Amino acid sequence: MEPDPIKKQRLAGLQVLRFVAAALVLWAHAKFAIETNSSPLMKNPFMSTSFGAIGVDIFFVISGFVIALTAEKPGMNWRLFLAQRVARIVPVYYFFIGATVLIKALGHYEFDGGSYWWNTFFFVPLFDLHRYGRGVHNFGWTLSYEMWFYVVFAACLSFLRPNRVRLAMPIFLAVGALLIFPNYSGAWYMPHFAFHPLVLEFCSGCLLFHFRHRLKGAVVWILLCALPAFAYGSVLHERLGDHFGVLESVTLGYQRAGIWGGFAVCLVGCVICLDQSGKVNFPRWLVLLGDASYSIYLIQPLSLKALQKLFVGVGDGVKLVAYVVIAIVGGLLVHLYIEKSICLKTRRFLERLVKPAPAQLLPSSVAGVGDR
């Protein structure tokens, strides 16, 4: 049997693609750095489009792939899996939650009540009625789906082998998305959330990992040919960038999973092919930005707040450049001096808590393909 190239290298291409996804989201929100709709920049279709929000879908597909890869590590069980995933996602997110609460408190912003705080700290919207209750952080809804996927995967991992989970779980969620989501009309929002078509993007990432050995030859050409077609369709349907509108609409949910999700699957699949070939060497600085993509992603709402405070009365072009620089440089600094440290410490603590056997202890690196 040939050695698995996925398990023999760091998959730098996926790391770089993470940064591309974060940059796309940055592009989608750049227009909010401009205070007036009458600005000439807002008349530019490149600036006013919401297509950059497709970076979230790319993140979801990559996450599904990484989850399946993580479950393949020697000695992995559901407790260890959940501990490592929580350690990777939660500490950094809570750091930005604290920063967001502080900034909003100083700015006298009002908070909503009810499930708002539950969704902020516990992710899964168990107490929402009719619609998703937004958390403190503007991007918190994506982490709610991330955590939901971890919980479902860990539950399946508790009684199935990893190679079966990455097939059984997509089937379970796909059946729910096809049968429960369009027919459910109750007041409790959780079933609507749990089986929304967006979960299919995570599932497709798992399937990409399962069929990674077949990503070659004709399959690669199919992905390459389908990629521009999905890209064109995604640009035509830029309204799918309205995240909360998509979460509330059956039609938009299927469209986003099919069109934007299709683009993300083709793109991630092509990058996996590059990584498996081992023929492309990405610059180390670009891989580093990929490592920092999670912090770059989460810092963006705070970057807008900083922009409003620090850049008053300057031109729109300067504001746009400042917004991009603050988000990328700020996210990189958070990654290097905060994220890596707190993720590592949290991971070690949780690994001791679940008490894995000595053979189950894995390397404590928090940068690499085992990340988000």
Beta strands, then each sheet from edge to edge (+ up, - down):
end
